[in-house]
């Protein structure tokens, strides 16, 4: 009388199983991606920059035009331990 008394059949169970795997896979993937985005960055992942040397800073200031050639040479001599040359 109802017409549905045969159950889902084989294909119904196959599709239900596949869809359950897809749904749980999406849920687990979402949780993993969320956990990765909330995790703090590792201090071991990035390489620290080496400390800048005083001569490098002086050369950058000279290149930007903040100091002239005479002042650059004078300060470079002081840094190298030869003041007044």
Secondary structure, 3 states (H helix, E strand, C coil): CCCCCCCCHHHHHHHHHHHHHHHHHHHHHHHHHHHHHHCCCCCCCCCCCCCCCHHHHHHHHHHHCCCCHHHHHHHHHHHCCCCCC
